[in-house]
Amino acid sequence: MDVFERVPDDLASRGAGIGTHEELLAVLARLGIAMDERLGIKVGERVCVDRDGNELYRRAWGHTMSAWANVYRPLKDRFPAPRYHFGKAFASLAREGGEIAARFDDGSEARADLLIGADGLRSAVRGQLFPGLEPAYAGYVAWRSIVEESALPAASRQWLRDNYWFVLPPGEMMLCYQVPAKAPGSAPGLRDWNYVWYRPVAPQTLRDLCTDAAGRHHGAAMPPPLIRPDVIASLKHDARSLLAPQIAQIVERSQPFFQAIFDVESPRLALGRVVLLGDAAFVARPHVGMGVTKAALDALCLAQSIAASRGGLDTALERYDRLRGEFGRRCVARARRLGSYIEARANPGRGWSAQQLDQRPERLLHEVAAALSDIPELALEI
Ligand SMILES: Cc1cc2nc3c(=O)[nH]c(=O)nc-3n(C[C@H](O)[C@H](O)[C@H](O)COP(=O)(O)OP(=O)(O)OC[C@H]3O[C@@H](n4cnc5c(N)ncnc54)[C@H](O)[C@@H]3O)c2cc1C
């Protein structure tokens, strides 16, 4: 197997904090990767507070929080370096005889029995299989960042403890929790505060958000260094007026960046020896907190299907398509339900039901990033 990655340099410095699930840790453990204190930390209770820091709702929880790089780095370290090709952007595919030829934008080509498109939200492999299928903008963005714990005042650190915080301004959702420290060489046990703040942004306003100081427009994916200072100042201003002061301080001390939120549903995951996996296959809004787990389970299901079919690749791919297609569709639907009250703010005229607009902490603290084992509709065979 060979991996072809578009980015020319190591990816380990990228990404932000992520929540994990038991199922992801189990897949990593099969590969000999243990989520020790350097890679993942247990966070305490879920607590929802109002803008003054008064507690509204509390619930016991037991999350392991990690970071994208903490999953990526040990996986990459286990993969044979000569077979990992950087700076290779997939451009197109061709079916030739029994083989798939993948063509890259530098003019090179690779051939194999199977092409796995694991190229994320804007998958070029998906684009080849289903021309015209575009990610659907959900009407909101997630502002994110990480701040070293030591950058916060002692009183705030004491107040924040190791809880998983929710603040729910009308039509918004702010989550913040600790993750293992990101700075290279950080001692085990050191922590950063990670936040994800979902805010409604109408499509025309997203265009403004994605316009840099020189007036250049960047589609729906703004490179973080180009976000205009006035946009960041306005976010920090809103943090001071909408969030509990200790949580606003985290935003205040951060270098925020944002990601627009999308839904993607591929009609098929396997088509003529080409397979889609992870976000290339389905993008569920992050409220389910399981994009990385879903990608890992997709990979496990594909490997198990191939192993079980004893050489019958087409049978294996049919099994993969059926099982992971169903999981992906259910995951996208659940995430859409959880985010509908935020979407409704950017698109108020659509006749939303009371259930869709429900942003009670009692509901959200139970359902956001719930354990897979607590979600009957996702308890499917792999
Ligand atoms: C705000 C937010 C919060 C999130 N929180 C969580 C969370 O708490 N827990 C969780 O599990 N998930 C979370 N997710 C989702 C998670 O980040 C994704 O589901 C996950 O990264 C998908 O992994 P992937 O490998 O499929 O795609 P990606 O991580 O997008 O990786 C795709 C790779 O393909 C490469 N690539 C792209 N195009 C090409 C090309 N043409 N040729 C070659 N290479 C290419 C890219 O450079 C990249 O390395 C969150 C997402 C967002 C937006």
Ligand as a Chemical Component Dictionary entry (heavy atoms), coordinates in Angstrom:
data_LIG
# 
_chem_comp.id                   LIG 
_chem_comp.type                 NON-POLYMER 
_chem_comp.pdbx_formal_charge   0 
_chem_comp.three_letter_code    LIG 
# 
loop_
_chem_comp_atom.comp_id 
_chem_comp_atom.atom_id 
_chem_comp_atom.alt_atom_id 
_chem_comp_atom.type_symbol 
_chem_comp_atom.charge 
_chem_comp_atom.model_Cartn_x 
_chem_comp_atom.model_Cartn_y 
_chem_comp_atom.model_Cartn_z 
_chem_comp_atom.pdbx_ordinal 
LIG C1  C1  C 0 -14.836 22.310 14.146 1  
LIG C2  C2  C 0 -14.570 20.835 14.017 2  
LIG C3  C3  C 0 -14.443 20.062 15.175 3  
LIG C4  C4  C 0 -14.215 18.690 15.066 4  
LIG N1  N1  N 0 -14.114 17.952 16.213 5  
LIG C5  C5  C 0 -13.938 16.614 16.121 6  
LIG C6  C6  C 0 -13.829 15.801 17.302 7  
LIG O1  O1  O 0 -13.886 16.307 18.438 8  
LIG N2  N2  N 0 -13.645 14.462 17.158 9  
LIG C7  C7  C 0 -13.571 13.886 15.922 10 
LIG O2  O2  O 0 -13.401 12.656 15.841 11 
LIG N3  N3  N 0 -13.673 14.611 14.784 12 
LIG C8  C8  C 0 -13.852 15.954 14.859 13 
LIG N4  N4  N 0 -13.963 16.692 13.701 14 
LIG C9  C9  C 0 -13.984 16.000 12.400 15 
LIG C10 C10 C 0 -12.631 15.508 11.974 16 
LIG O3  O3  O 0 -11.682 16.571 11.974 17 
LIG C11 C11 C 0 -12.726 14.913 10.564 18 
LIG O4  O4  O 0 -13.867 14.090 10.482 19 
LIG C12 C12 C 0 -11.510 14.073 10.259 20 
LIG O5  O5  O 0 -10.350 14.893 10.228 21 
LIG C13 C13 C 0 -11.676 13.366 8.919  22 
LIG O6  O6  O 0 -10.499 12.660 8.644  23 
LIG P1  P1  P 0 -10.129 12.302 7.138  24 
LIG O7  O7  O 0 -8.794  11.628 7.211  25 
LIG O8  O8  O 0 -11.250 11.620 6.476  26 
LIG O9  O9  O 0 -9.985  13.710 6.392  27 
LIG P2  P2  P 0 -8.936  14.881 6.674  28 
LIG O10 O10 O 0 -8.550  14.937 8.099  29 
LIG O11 O11 O 0 -9.540  16.100 6.038  30 
LIG O12 O12 O 0 -7.652  14.428 5.848  31 
LIG C14 C14 C 0 -7.665  14.417 4.434  32 
LIG C15 C15 C 0 -6.224  14.397 3.931  33 
LIG O13 O13 O 0 -6.234  14.296 2.513  34 
LIG C16 C16 C 0 -5.329  15.259 1.982  35 
LIG N5  N5  N 0 -5.806  15.627 0.637  36 
LIG C17 C17 C 0 -6.857  16.432 0.333  37 
LIG N6  N6  N 0 -7.015  16.507 -0.998 38 
LIG C18 C18 C 0 -6.036  15.726 -1.551 39 
LIG C19 C19 C 0 -5.703  15.397 -2.887 40 
LIG N7  N7  N 0 -6.370  15.876 -3.944 41 
LIG N8  N8  N 0 -4.634  14.561 -3.092 42 
LIG C20 C20 C 0 -3.935  14.053 -2.040 43 
LIG N9  N9  N 0 -4.223  14.335 -0.751 44 
LIG C21 C21 C 0 -5.271  15.160 -0.513 45 
LIG C22 C22 C 0 -5.335  16.394 2.965  46 
LIG O14 O14 O 0 -4.174  17.207 2.867  47 
LIG C23 C23 C 0 -5.431  15.651 4.305  48 
LIG O15 O15 O 0 -4.182  15.288 4.806  49 
LIG C24 C24 C 0 -14.143 18.072 13.779 50 
LIG C25 C25 C 0 -14.257 18.855 12.621 51 
LIG C26 C26 C 0 -14.465 20.230 12.733 52 
LIG C27 C27 C 0 -14.621 21.047 11.472 53 
# 
loop_
_chem_comp_bond.comp_id 
_chem_comp_bond.atom_id_1 
_chem_comp_bond.atom_id_2 
_chem_comp_bond.value_order 
_chem_comp_bond.pdbx_ordinal 
LIG C1  C2  SING 1  
LIG C2  C3  SING 2  
LIG C2  C26 DOUB 3  
LIG C3  C4  DOUB 4  
LIG C4  N1  SING 5  
LIG C4  C24 SING 6  
LIG N1  C5  DOUB 7  
LIG C5  C6  SING 8  
LIG C5  C8  SING 9  
LIG C6  O1  DOUB 10 
LIG C6  N2  SING 11 
LIG N2  C7  SING 12 
LIG C7  O2  DOUB 13 
LIG C7  N3  SING 14 
LIG N3  C8  DOUB 15 
LIG C8  N4  SING 16 
LIG N4  C9  SING 17 
LIG N4  C24 SING 18 
LIG C9  C10 SING 19 
LIG C10 O3  SING 20 
LIG C10 C11 SING 21 
LIG C11 O4  SING 22 
LIG C11 C12 SING 23 
LIG C12 O5  SING 24 
LIG C12 C13 SING 25 
LIG C13 O6  SING 26 
LIG O6  P1  SING 27 
LIG P1  O7  DOUB 28 
LIG P1  O8  SING 29 
LIG P1  O9  SING 30 
LIG O9  P2  SING 31 
LIG P2  O10 DOUB 32 
LIG P2  O11 SING 33 
LIG P2  O12 SING 34 
LIG O12 C14 SING 35 
LIG C14 C15 SING 36 
LIG C15 O13 SING 37 
LIG C15 C23 SING 38 
LIG O13 C16 SING 39 
LIG C16 N5  SING 40 
LIG C16 C22 SING 41 
LIG N5  C17 SING 42 
LIG N5  C21 SING 43 
LIG C17 N6  DOUB 44 
LIG N6  C18 SING 45 
LIG C18 C19 SING 46 
LIG C18 C21 DOUB 47 
LIG C19 N7  SING 48 
LIG C19 N8  DOUB 49 
LIG N8  C20 SING 50 
LIG C20 N9  DOUB 51 
LIG N9  C21 SING 52 
LIG C22 O14 SING 53 
LIG C22 C23 SING 54 
LIG C23 O15 SING 55 
LIG C24 C25 DOUB 56 
LIG C25 C26 SING 57 
LIG C26 C27 SING 58 
# 
